[in-house]
Amino acid sequence: MADTPAVTANGYCTNTAPVPGSVRSTNTSSLGSKFARLNNRPYADCPCGRTAIGVTERGNLQRHKPPRE
Ligand SMILES: [Zn+2]
């Protein structure tokens, strides 16, 4: 399926809608110290393939770049 969101000229994904069901809260000792600073912030996955993106209070994904080279 060609469901990959568009990317801006500077490489950021234009999608802000999380993959349904992917939103979860950080409770994250299990994710390692790398994510400790995101404590208590929800995060979600994007259809572009990027995972663990922070989610705003409005439920939108924070600006991110898709995992492509
Ligand atoms: Zn994305």
N, CA, C, O and the ligand as a Tripos MOL2 file, in Angstrom:
@<TRIPOS>MOLECULE
protein
  277   275    70     0     0
PROTEIN
NO_CHARGES

@<TRIPOS>ATOM
      1 N           0.8170   -1.1990    0.0000 N.3       1 MET1
      2 CA          0.0000    0.0000    0.0000 C.3       1 MET1
      3 C           0.8530    1.2530    0.0000 C.2       1 MET1
      4 O           1.8330    1.3510    0.7390 O.2       1 MET1
      5 N           0.4790    2.1940   -0.8220 N.am      2 ALA2
      6 CA          1.1990    3.4620   -0.8500 C.3       2 ALA2
      7 C           0.5900    4.3930    0.1810 C.2       2 ALA2
      8 O          -0.1350    5.3330   -0.1450 O.2       2 ALA2
      9 N           0.8930    4.1140    1.3880 N.am      3 ASP3
     10 CA          0.2900    4.8550    2.4770 C.3       3 ASP3
     11 C           1.3180    5.7020    3.2040 C.2       3 ASP3
     12 O           1.0850    6.1790    4.3150 O.2       3 ASP3
     13 N           2.4560    5.8780    2.5570 N.am      4 THR4
     14 CA          3.5220    6.6250    3.2010 C.3       4 THR4
     15 C           3.2560    8.1250    3.1230 C.2       4 THR4
     16 O           3.0120    8.6520    2.0370 O.2       4 THR4
     17 N           3.2980    8.8000    4.2340 N.am      5 PRO5
     18 CA          3.0440   10.2410    4.2370 C.3       5 PRO5
     19 C           4.0990   10.9960    3.4490 C.2       5 PRO5
     20 O           5.2110   10.5120    3.2350 O.2       5 PRO5
     21 N           3.7240   12.1870    3.0240 N.am      6 ALA6
     22 CA          4.6500   13.0310    2.2910 C.3       6 ALA6
     23 C           5.7310   13.5790    3.2110 C.2       6 ALA6
     24 O           5.6180   13.5720    4.4370 O.2       6 ALA6
     25 N           6.7710   14.0490    2.5650 N.am      7 VAL7
     26 CA          7.8930   14.6080    3.3120 C.3       7 VAL7
     27 C           8.1630   16.0140    2.8080 C.2       7 VAL7
     28 O           8.1280   16.2510    1.6010 O.2       7 VAL7
     29 N           8.4260   16.9310    3.6890 N.am      8 THR8
     30 CA          8.7060   18.3000    3.2840 C.3       8 THR8
     31 C          10.0810   18.3950    2.6460 C.2       8 THR8
     32 O          10.8740   17.4550    2.6830 O.2       8 THR8
     33 N          10.3390   19.5570    2.0610 N.am      9 ALA9
     34 CA         11.6090   19.7600    1.3700 C.3       9 ALA9
     35 C          12.7910   19.6010    2.3130 C.2       9 ALA9
     36 O          13.8790   19.2070    1.8940 O.2       9 ALA9
     37 N          12.5780   19.9030    3.5720 N.am     10 ASN10
     38 CA         13.6860   19.7530    4.5060 C.3      10 ASN10
     39 C          13.6830   18.4030    5.2120 C.2      10 ASN10
     40 O          14.3830   18.1970    6.2040 O.2      10 ASN10
     41 N          12.8920   17.5060    4.6860 N.am     11 GLY11
     42 CA         13.0130   16.1220    5.1450 C.3      11 GLY11
     43 C          12.0990   15.7000    6.2630 C.2      11 GLY11
     44 O          12.1830   14.5740    6.7510 O.2      11 GLY11
     45 N          11.2280   16.5930    6.6710 N.am     12 TYR12
     46 CA         10.3370   16.2060    7.7550 C.3      12 TYR12
     47 C           9.0540   15.5940    7.2280 C.2      12 TYR12
     48 O           8.5430   15.9850    6.1780 O.2      12 TYR12
     49 N           8.5600   14.6600    7.9520 N.am     13 CYS13
     50 CA          7.3050   14.0150    7.6160 C.3      13 CYS13
     51 C           6.1630   14.9930    7.8400 C.2      13 CYS13
     52 O           6.1530   15.7200    8.8330 O.2      13 CYS13
     53 N           5.2090   15.0160    6.9300 N.am     14 THR14
     54 CA          4.0950   15.9500    7.0640 C.3      14 THR14
     55 C           2.9280   15.3520    7.8370 C.2      14 THR14
     56 O           1.9730   16.0520    8.1750 O.2      14 THR14
     57 N           3.0060   14.0960    8.1060 N.am     15 ASN15
     58 CA          1.9040   13.4670    8.8170 C.3      15 ASN15
     59 C           1.9630   13.7720   10.3120 C.2      15 ASN15
     60 O           3.0330   13.7400   10.9210 O.2      15 ASN15
     61 N           0.8220   14.0620   10.8850 N.am     16 THR16
     62 CA          0.7940   14.3050   12.3260 C.3      16 THR16
     63 C          -0.1870   13.3810   13.0350 C.2      16 THR16
     64 O          -0.3920   13.4870   14.2440 O.2      16 THR16
     65 N          -0.7810   12.4870   12.2820 N.am     17 ALA17
     66 CA         -1.7540   11.5860   12.8920 C.3      17 ALA17
     67 C          -1.0840   10.2700   13.2690 C.2      17 ALA17
     68 O          -0.5390    9.5860   12.4030 O.2      17 ALA17
     69 N          -1.1170    9.9180   14.5120 N.am     18 PRO18
     70 CA         -0.5070    8.6640   14.9320 C.3      18 PRO18
     71 C          -1.2030    7.4610   14.3130 C.2      18 PRO18
     72 O          -2.3850    7.5240   13.9750 O.2      18 PRO18
     73 N          -0.4860    6.3950   14.1700 N.am     19 VAL19
     74 CA         -1.1010    5.1470   13.7570 C.3      19 VAL19
     75 C          -2.1150    4.7590   14.8280 C.2      19 VAL19
     76 O          -1.7890    4.7220   16.0140 O.2      19 VAL19
     77 N          -3.3370    4.4710   14.4100 N.am     20 PRO20
     78 CA         -4.3620    4.1280   15.3960 C.3      20 PRO20
     79 C          -3.9010    2.9940   16.3020 C.2      20 PRO20
     80 O          -3.4230    1.9550   15.8460 O.2      20 PRO20
     81 N          -4.0580    3.2260   17.5740 N.am     21 GLY21
     82 CA         -3.6950    2.1840   18.5240 C.3      21 GLY21
     83 C          -2.2410    2.1840   18.9300 C.2      21 GLY21
     84 O          -1.8250    1.4040   19.7860 O.2      21 GLY21
     85 N          -1.4580    3.0690   18.3090 N.am     22 SER22
     86 CA         -0.0290    3.0440   18.6120 C.3      22 SER22
     87 C           0.3400    3.9910   19.7450 C.2      22 SER22
     88 O           1.4610    3.9450   20.2510 O.2      22 SER22
     89 N          -0.5760    4.8360   20.1420 N.am     23 VAL23
     90 CA         -0.2510    5.7900   21.1980 C.3      23 VAL23
     91 C          -0.1130    5.0620   22.5260 C.2      23 VAL23
     92 O          -0.9830    4.2910   22.9310 O.2      23 VAL23
     93 N           0.9750    5.3220   23.1720 N.am     24 ARG24
     94 CA          1.1460    4.7480   24.4980 C.3      24 ARG24
     95 C           1.9320    5.7180   25.3610 C.2      24 ARG24
     96 O           2.5870    6.6350   24.8640 O.2      24 ARG24
     97 N           1.8540    5.5000   26.6270 N.am     25 SER25
     98 CA          2.5560    6.3960   27.5290 C.3      25 SER25
     99 C           3.9190    5.8390   27.8490 C.2      25 SER25
    100 O           4.1570    4.6320   27.7990 O.2      25 SER25
    101 N           4.7890    6.7380   28.1730 N.am     26 THR26
    102 CA          6.1050    6.2790   28.5730 C.3      26 THR26
    103 C           6.0720    5.9060   30.0220 C.2      26 THR26
    104 O           5.6560    6.6630   30.8990 O.2      26 THR26
    105 N           6.5140    4.7530   30.2170 N.am     27 ASN27
    106 CA          6.6100    4.2840   31.5890 C.3      27 ASN27
    107 C           7.8410    3.4550   31.5320 C.2      27 ASN27
    108 O           7.8060    2.2280   31.6330 O.2      27 ASN27
    109 N           8.8930    4.1170   31.3740 N.am     28 THR28
    110 CA          9.8800    3.5700   30.5120 C.3      28 THR28
    111 C          11.1560    3.1010   31.0090 C.2      28 THR28
    112 O          12.1760    3.2410   30.3340 O.2      28 THR28
    113 N          11.1600    2.5780   32.0960 N.am     29 SER29
    114 CA         12.4280    1.9780   32.4590 C.3      29 SER29
    115 C          12.7720    0.9040   31.4760 C.2      29 SER29
    116 O          13.9490    0.6230   31.2500 O.2      29 SER29
    117 N          11.7700    0.2930   30.8840 N.am     30 SER30
    118 CA         12.0510   -0.8050   29.9580 C.3      30 SER30
    119 C          12.6410   -0.3230   28.6360 C.2      30 SER30
    120 O          13.2260   -1.1090   27.8910 O.2      30 SER30
    121 N          12.4900    0.9510   28.3520 N.am     31 LEU31
    122 CA         13.0400    1.4540   27.0940 C.3      31 LEU31
    123 C          14.4700    1.9500   27.2480 C.2      31 LEU31
    124 O          15.1410    2.2510   26.2610 O.2      31 LEU31
    125 N          14.9210    2.0320   28.4620 N.am     32 GLY32
    126 CA         16.2960    2.4700   28.6560 C.3      32 GLY32
    127 C          16.4030    3.9590   28.9130 C.2      32 GLY32
    128 O          15.4530    4.7100   28.6920 O.2      32 GLY32
    129 N          17.5340    4.3680   29.3670 N.am     33 SER33
    130 CA         17.7370    5.7530   29.7790 C.3      33 SER33
    131 C          17.6130    6.7360   28.6290 C.2      33 SER33
    132 O          17.3790    7.9260   28.8420 O.2      33 SER33
    133 N          17.7680    6.2420   27.4200 N.am     34 LYS34
    134 CA         17.6360    7.0970   26.2510 C.3      34 LYS34
    135 C          16.2940    7.8200   26.2270 C.2      34 LYS34
    136 O          16.1910    8.9390   25.7240 O.2      34 LYS34
    137 N          15.2780    7.1810   26.7690 N.am     35 PHE35
    138 CA         13.9410    7.7610   26.7350 C.3      35 PHE35
    139 C          13.5050    8.3280   28.0750 C.2      35 PHE35
    140 O          12.3600    8.7540   28.2270 O.2      35 PHE35
    141 N          14.3790    8.3380   29.0150 N.am     36 ALA36
    142 CA         13.9810    8.7640   30.3500 C.3      36 ALA36
    143 C          13.4900   10.2020   30.3620 C.2      36 ALA36
    144 O          12.6110   10.5500   31.1510 O.2      36 ALA36
    145 N          14.0390   11.0280   29.5080 N.am     37 ARG37
    146 CA         13.6350   12.4290   29.4930 C.3      37 ARG37
    147 C          12.2220   12.6040   28.9450 C.2      37 ARG37
    148 O          11.6190   13.6630   29.1160 O.2      37 ARG37
    149 N          11.7120   11.6150   28.3160 N.am     38 LEU38
    150 CA         10.3580   11.7050   27.7740 C.3      38 LEU38
    151 C           9.3370   11.2020   28.7770 C.2      38 LEU38
    152 O           8.1780   10.9660   28.4340 O.2      38 LEU38
    153 N           9.7540   11.0460   29.9630 N.am     39 ASN39
    154 CA          8.8920   10.4690   30.9810 C.3      39 ASN39
    155 C           7.5330   11.1340   31.0420 C.2      39 ASN39
    156 O           7.4240   12.3590   30.9990 O.2      39 ASN39
    157 N           6.5290   10.3410   31.1390 N.am     40 ASN40
    158 CA          5.1550   10.8260   31.2620 C.3      40 ASN40
    159 C           4.6310   11.4960   29.9980 C.2      40 ASN40
    160 O           3.5550   12.0950   30.0140 O.2      40 ASN40
    161 N           5.3600   11.4020   28.9350 N.am     41 ARG41
    162 CA          4.8660   11.9220   27.6660 C.3      41 ARG41
    163 C           4.3660   10.7550   26.8410 C.2      41 ARG41
    164 O           5.0430    9.7320   26.7360 O.2      41 ARG41
    165 N           3.1940   10.8950   26.2570 N.am     42 PRO42
    166 CA          2.7540    9.8360   25.3570 C.3      42 PRO42
    167 C           3.5610    9.8670   24.0690 C.2      42 PRO42
    168 O           4.1020   10.9040   23.6850 O.2      42 PRO42
    169 N           3.6330    8.7690   23.4360 N.am     43 TYR43
    170 CA          4.3060    8.7310   22.1510 C.3      43 TYR43
    171 C           3.6120    7.7170   21.2710 C.2      43 TYR43
    172 O           2.8400    6.8910   21.7570 O.2      43 TYR43
    173 N           3.8810    7.7740   19.9840 N.am     44 ALA44
    174 CA          3.1560    6.9380   19.0450 C.3      44 ALA44
    175 C           4.0000    6.6930   17.8060 C.2      44 ALA44
    176 O           5.0970    7.2310   17.6570 O.2      44 ALA44
    177 N           3.4690    5.8820   16.9410 N.am     45 ASP45
    178 CA          4.1450    5.5740   15.6910 C.3      45 ASP45
    179 C           3.4890    6.3220   14.5440 C.2      45 ASP45
    180 O           2.3160    6.6880   14.6140 O.2      45 ASP45
    181 N           4.2510    6.5430   13.5000 N.am     46 CYS46
    182 CA          3.7400    7.2010   12.2960 C.3      46 CYS46
    183 C           3.7010    6.1930   11.1590 C.2      46 CYS46
    184 O           4.5210    5.2750   11.1170 O.2      46 CYS46
    185 N           2.7570    6.3530   10.2360 N.am     47 PRO47
    186 CA          2.7070    5.4660    9.0600 C.3      47 PRO47
    187 C           3.9810    5.5090    8.2190 C.2      47 PRO47
    188 O           4.2300    4.6020    7.4250 O.2      47 PRO47
    189 N           4.7840    6.5530    8.3880 N.am     48 CYS48
    190 CA          6.0290    6.6320    7.6190 C.3      48 CYS48
    191 C           7.0460    5.6200    8.1020 C.2      48 CYS48
    192 O           8.0610    5.3900    7.4440 O.2      48 CYS48
    193 N           6.7830    5.0180    9.2370 N.am     49 GLY49
    194 CA          7.6990    4.0140    9.7410 C.3      49 GLY49
    195 C           8.4810    4.4530   10.9630 C.2      49 GLY49
    196 O           9.1320    3.6450   11.6250 O.2      49 GLY49
    197 N           8.4080    5.7310   11.2510 N.am     50 ARG50
    198 CA          9.0690    6.2400   12.4460 C.3      50 ARG50
    199 C           8.2790    5.7960   13.6740 C.2      50 ARG50
    200 O           7.0480    5.8120   13.6760 O.2      50 ARG50
    201 N           8.9810    5.4120   14.6820 N.am     51 THR51
    202 CA          8.2900    4.9570   15.8940 C.3      51 THR51
    203 C           8.6990    5.8050   17.0870 C.2      51 THR51
    204 O           9.7020    6.5170   17.0590 O.2      51 THR51
    205 N           7.9020    5.7080   18.1200 N.am     52 ALA52
    206 CA          8.1880    6.3870   19.3810 C.3      52 ALA52
    207 C           8.3710    7.8920   19.1980 C.2      52 ALA52
    208 O           9.3240    8.4850   19.7030 O.2      52 ALA52
    209 N           7.4420    8.4910   18.4690 N.am     53 ILE53
    210 CA          7.4380    9.9350   18.2800 C.3      53 ILE53
    211 C           6.5910   10.5470   19.3890 C.2      53 ILE53
    212 O           5.5390   10.0200   19.7490 O.2      53 ILE53
    213 N           7.0570   11.6420   19.9120 N.am     54 GLY54
    214 CA          6.2900   12.3170   20.9550 C.3      54 GLY54
    215 C           4.9580   12.8050   20.4240 C.2      54 GLY54
    216 O           4.8360   13.1600   19.2520 O.2      54 GLY54
    217 N           3.9730   12.8220   21.2830 N.am     55 VAL55
    218 CA          2.6430   13.2670   20.8970 C.3      55 VAL55
    219 C           2.2950   14.5160   21.6880 C.2      55 VAL55
    220 O           2.5140   14.5840   22.8980 O.2      55 VAL55
    221 N           1.7540   15.4930   20.9940 N.am     56 THR56
    222 CA          1.3860   16.7400   21.6540 C.3      56 THR56
    223 C           0.0990   16.5620   22.4280 C.2      56 THR56
    224 O          -0.5540   15.5210   22.3630 O.2      56 THR56
    225 N          -0.2450   17.5990   23.1580 N.am     57 GLU57
    226 CA         -1.4790   17.5400   23.9360 C.3      57 GLU57
    227 C          -2.6950   17.4190   23.0410 C.2      57 GLU57
    228 O          -3.7400   16.9260   23.4660 O.2      57 GLU57
    229 N          -2.5640   17.8600   21.8240 N.am     58 ARG58
    230 CA         -3.6780   17.7380   20.8750 C.3      58 ARG58
    231 C          -3.7440   16.3750   20.2280 C.2      58 ARG58
    232 O          -4.6670   16.0790   19.4700 O.2      58 ARG58
    233 N          -2.7680   15.5510   20.5260 N.am     59 GLY59
    234 CA         -2.7890   14.2150   19.9570 C.3      59 GLY59
    235 C          -2.1170   14.1340   18.6050 C.2      59 GLY59
    236 O          -2.2880   13.1580   17.8750 O.2      59 GLY59
    237 N          -1.3510   15.1590   18.2710 N.am     60 ASN60
    238 CA         -0.6170   15.1260   17.0050 C.3      60 ASN60
    239 C           0.8220   14.6940   17.2460 C.2      60 ASN60
    240 O           1.4010   14.9160   18.3090 O.2      60 ASN60
    241 N           1.3590   14.0830   16.2370 N.am     61 LEU61
    242 CA          2.7590   13.6930   16.3310 C.3      61 LEU61
    243 C           3.6480   14.9240   16.2780 C.2      61 LEU61
    244 O           3.3580   15.8820   15.5620 O.2      61 LEU61
    245 N           4.7030   14.8900   17.0210 N.am     62 GLN62
    246 CA          5.6790   15.9610   16.9200 C.3      62 GLN62
    247 C           6.4240   15.8250   15.6050 C.2      62 GLN62
    248 O           6.4430   14.7640   14.9800 O.2      62 GLN62
    249 N           7.0340   16.9280   15.2050 N.am     63 ARG63
    250 CA          7.7430   16.9230   13.9290 C.3      63 ARG63
    251 C           8.8620   15.8910   13.9610 C.2      63 ARG63
    252 O           9.6170   15.7840   14.9280 O.2      63 ARG63
    253 N           8.9380   15.1600   12.9060 N.am     64 HIS64
    254 CA          9.9200   14.0730   12.8550 C.3      64 HIS64
    255 C          10.3000   13.8160   11.4170 C.2      64 HIS64
    256 O           9.6350   14.2650   10.4840 O.2      64 HIS64
    257 N          11.3460   13.1100   11.2660 N.am     65 LYS65
    258 CA         11.7640   12.7050    9.9230 C.3      65 LYS65
    259 C          11.5160   11.2200    9.7590 C.2      65 LYS65
    260 O          11.7460   10.4320   10.6770 O.2      65 LYS65
    261 N          11.0500   10.8500    8.5890 N.am     66 PRO66
    262 CA         10.8380    9.4260    8.3620 C.3      66 PRO66
    263 C          12.1710    8.6940    8.3070 C.2      66 PRO66
    264 O          13.1950    9.2820    7.9570 O.2      66 PRO66
    265 N          12.1580    7.4430    8.6450 N.am     67 PRO67
    266 CA         13.3920    6.6610    8.6910 C.3      67 PRO67
    267 C          13.8440    6.2250    7.3150 C.2      67 PRO67
    268 O          13.8870    5.0330    7.0100 O.2      67 PRO67
    269 N          14.1780    7.1940    6.4910 N.am     68 ARG68
    270 CA         14.6820    6.8060    5.1710 C.3      68 ARG68
    271 C          15.9690    7.5570    4.8980 C.2      68 ARG68
    272 O          16.1990    8.6390    5.4370 O.2      68 ARG68
    273 N          16.7730    6.9920    4.0850 N.am     69 GLU69
    274 CA         18.0630    7.6190    3.8100 C.3      69 GLU69
    275 C          17.9980    8.4300    2.5370 C.2      69 GLU69
    276 O          18.9940    9.0350    2.1390 O.2      69 GLU69
    277 ZN          5.9720   10.2680    9.8440 Zn       70 ZN70
@<TRIPOS>BOND
     1     1     2 1
     2     2     3 1
     3     3     4 2
     4     3     5 am
     5     5     6 1
     6     6     7 1
     7     7     8 2
     8     7     9 am
     9     9    10 1
    10    10    11 1
    11    11    12 2
    12    11    13 am
    13    13    14 1
    14    14    15 1
    15    15    16 2
    16    15    17 am
    17    17    18 1
    18    18    19 1
    19    19    20 2
    20    19    21 am
    21    21    22 1
    22    22    23 1
    23    23    24 2
    24    23    25 am
    25    25    26 1
    26    26    27 1
    27    27    28 2
    28    27    29 am
    29    29    30 1
    30    30    31 1
    31    31    32 2
    32    31    33 am
    33    33    34 1
    34    34    35 1
    35    35    36 2
    36    35    37 am
    37    37    38 1
    38    38    39 1
    39    39    40 2
    40    39    41 am
    41    41    42 1
    42    42    43 1
    43    43    44 2
    44    43    45 am
    45    45    46 1
    46    46    47 1
    47    47    48 2
    48    47    49 am
    49    49    50 1
    50    50    51 1
    51    51    52 2
    52    51    53 am
    53    53    54 1
    54    54    55 1
    55    55    56 2
    56    55    57 am
    57    57    58 1
    58    58    59 1
    59    59    60 2
    60    59    61 am
    61    61    62 1
    62    62    63 1
    63    63    64 2
    64    63    65 am
    65    65    66 1
    66    66    67 1
    67    67    68 2
    68    67    69 am
    69    69    70 1
    70    70    71 1
    71    71    72 2
    72    71    73 am
    73    73    74 1
    74    74    75 1
    75    75    76 2
    76    75    77 am
    77    77    78 1
    78    78    79 1
    79    79    80 2
    80    79    81 am
    81    81    82 1
    82    82    83 1
    83    83    84 2
    84    83    85 am
    85    85    86 1
    86    86    87 1
    87    87    88 2
    88    87    89 am
    89    89    90 1
    90    90    91 1
    91    91    92 2
    92    91    93 am
    93    93    94 1
    94    94    95 1
    95    95    96 2
    96    95    97 am
    97    97    98 1
    98    98    99 1
    99    99   100 2
   100    99   101 am
   101   101   102 1
   102   102   103 1
   103   103   104 2
   104   103   105 am
   105   105   106 1
   106   106   107 1
   107   107   108 2
   108   107   109 am
   109   109   110 1
   110   110   111 1
   111   111   112 2
   112   111   113 am
   113   113   114 1
   114   114   115 1
   115   115   116 2
   116   115   117 am
   117   117   118 1
   118   118   119 1
   119   119   120 2
   120   119   121 am
   121   121   122 1
   122   122   123 1
   123   123   124 2
   124   123   125 am
   125   125   126 1
   126   126   127 1
   127   127   128 2
   128   127   129 am
   129   129   130 1
   130   130   131 1
   131   131   132 2
   132   131   133 am
   133   133   134 1
   134   134   135 1
   135   135   136 2
   136   135   137 am
   137   137   138 1
   138   138   139 1
   139   139   140 2
   140   139   141 am
   141   141   142 1
   142   142   143 1
   143   143   144 2
   144   143   145 am
   145   145   146 1
   146   146   147 1
   147   147   148 2
   148   147   149 am
   149   149   150 1
   150   150   151 1
   151   151   152 2
   152   151   153 am
   153   153   154 1
   154   154   155 1
   155   155   156 2
   156   155   157 am
   157   157   158 1
   158   158   159 1
   159   159   160 2
   160   159   161 am
   161   161   162 1
   162   162   163 1
   163   163   164 2
   164   163   165 am
   165   165   166 1
   166   166   167 1
   167   167   168 2
   168   167   169 am
   169   169   170 1
   170   170   171 1
   171   171   172 2
   172   171   173 am
   173   173   174 1
   174   174   175 1
   175   175   176 2
   176   175   177 am
   177   177   178 1
   178   178   179 1
   179   179   180 2
   180   179   181 am
   181   181   182 1
   182   182   183 1
   183   183   184 2
   184   183   185 am
   185   185   186 1
   186   186   187 1
   187   187   188 2
   188   187   189 am
   189   189   190 1
   190   190   191 1
   191   191   192 2
   192   191   193 am
   193   193   194 1
   194   194   195 1
   195   195   196 2
   196   195   197 am
   197   197   198 1
   198   198   199 1
   199   199   200 2
   200   199   201 am
   201   201   202 1
   202   202   203 1
   203   203   204 2
   204   203   205 am
   205   205   206 1
   206   206   207 1
   207   207   208 2
   208   207   209 am
   209   209   210 1
   210   210   211 1
   211   211   212 2
   212   211   213 am
   213   213   214 1
   214   214   215 1
   215   215   216 2
   216   215   217 am
   217   217   218 1
   218   218   219 1
   219   219   220 2
   220   219   221 am
   221   221   222 1
   222   222   223 1
   223   223   224 2
   224   223   225 am
   225   225   226 1
   226   226   227 1
   227   227   228 2
   228   227   229 am
   229   229   230 1
   230   230   231 1
   231   231   232 2
   232   231   233 am
   233   233   234 1
   234   234   235 1
   235   235   236 2
   236   235   237 am
   237   237   238 1
   238   238   239 1
   239   239   240 2
   240   239   241 am
   241   241   242 1
   242   242   243 1
   243   243   244 2
   244   243   245 am
   245   245   246 1
   246   246   247 1
   247   247   248 2
   248   247   249 am
   249   249   250 1
   250   250   251 1
   251   251   252 2
   252   251   253 am
   253   253   254 1
   254   254   255 1
   255   255   256 2
   256   255   257 am
   257   257   258 1
   258   258   259 1
   259   259   260 2
   260   259   261 am
   261   261   262 1
   262   262   263 1
   263   263   264 2
   264   263   265 am
   265   265   266 1
   266   266   267 1
   267   267   268 2
   268   267   269 am
   269   269   270 1
   270   270   271 1
   271   271   272 2
   272   271   273 am
   273   273   274 1
   274   274   275 1
   275   275   276 2
@<TRIPOS>SUBSTRUCTURE
     1 MET1         2 RESIDUE 1 A MET
     2 ALA2         6 RESIDUE 1 A ALA
     3 ASP3        10 RESIDUE 1 A ASP
     4 THR4        14 RESIDUE 1 A THR
     5 PRO5        18 RESIDUE 1 A PRO
     6 ALA6        22 RESIDUE 1 A ALA
     7 VAL7        26 RESIDUE 1 A VAL
     8 THR8        30 RESIDUE 1 A THR
     9 ALA9        34 RESIDUE 1 A ALA
    10 ASN10       38 RESIDUE 1 A ASN
    11 GLY11       42 RESIDUE 1 A GLY
    12 TYR12       46 RESIDUE 1 A TYR
    13 CYS13       50 RESIDUE 1 A CYS
    14 THR14       54 RESIDUE 1 A THR
    15 ASN15       58 RESIDUE 1 A ASN
    16 THR16       62 RESIDUE 1 A THR
    17 ALA17       66 RESIDUE 1 A ALA
    18 PRO18       70 RESIDUE 1 A PRO
    19 VAL19       74 RESIDUE 1 A VAL
    20 PRO20       78 RESIDUE 1 A PRO
    21 GLY21       82 RESIDUE 1 A GLY
    22 SER22       86 RESIDUE 1 A SER
    23 VAL23       90 RESIDUE 1 A VAL
    24 ARG24       94 RESIDUE 1 A ARG
    25 SER25       98 RESIDUE 1 A SER
    26 THR26      102 RESIDUE 1 A THR
    27 ASN27      106 RESIDUE 1 A ASN
    28 THR28      110 RESIDUE 1 A THR
    29 SER29      114 RESIDUE 1 A SER
    30 SER30      118 RESIDUE 1 A SER
    31 LEU31      122 RESIDUE 1 A LEU
    32 GLY32      126 RESIDUE 1 A GLY
    33 SER33      130 RESIDUE 1 A SER
    34 LYS34      134 RESIDUE 1 A LYS
    35 PHE35      138 RESIDUE 1 A PHE
    36 ALA36      142 RESIDUE 1 A ALA
    37 ARG37      146 RESIDUE 1 A ARG
    38 LEU38      150 RESIDUE 1 A LEU
    39 ASN39      154 RESIDUE 1 A ASN
    40 ASN40      158 RESIDUE 1 A ASN
    41 ARG41      162 RESIDUE 1 A ARG
    42 PRO42      166 RESIDUE 1 A PRO
    43 TYR43      170 RESIDUE 1 A TYR
    44 ALA44      174 RESIDUE 1 A ALA
    45 ASP45      178 RESIDUE 1 A ASP
    46 CYS46      182 RESIDUE 1 A CYS
    47 PRO47      186 RESIDUE 1 A PRO
    48 CYS48      190 RESIDUE 1 A CYS
    49 GLY49      194 RESIDUE 1 A GLY
    50 ARG50      198 RESIDUE 1 A ARG
    51 THR51      202 RESIDUE 1 A THR
    52 ALA52      206 RESIDUE 1 A ALA
    53 ILE53      210 RESIDUE 1 A ILE
    54 GLY54      214 RESIDUE 1 A GLY
    55 VAL55      218 RESIDUE 1 A VAL
    56 THR56      222 RESIDUE 1 A THR
    57 GLU57      226 RESIDUE 1 A GLU
    58 ARG58      230 RESIDUE 1 A ARG
    59 GLY59      234 RESIDUE 1 A GLY
    60 ASN60      238 RESIDUE 1 A ASN
    61 LEU61      242 RESIDUE 1 A LEU
    62 GLN62      246 RESIDUE 1 A GLN
    63 ARG63      250 RESIDUE 1 A ARG
    64 HIS64      254 RESIDUE 1 A HIS
    65 LYS65      258 RESIDUE 1 A LYS
    66 PRO66      262 RESIDUE 1 A PRO
    67 PRO67      266 RESIDUE 1 A PRO
    68 ARG68      270 RESIDUE 1 A ARG
    69 GLU69      274 RESIDUE 1 A GLU
    70 ZN70       277 GROUP 0 **** ****
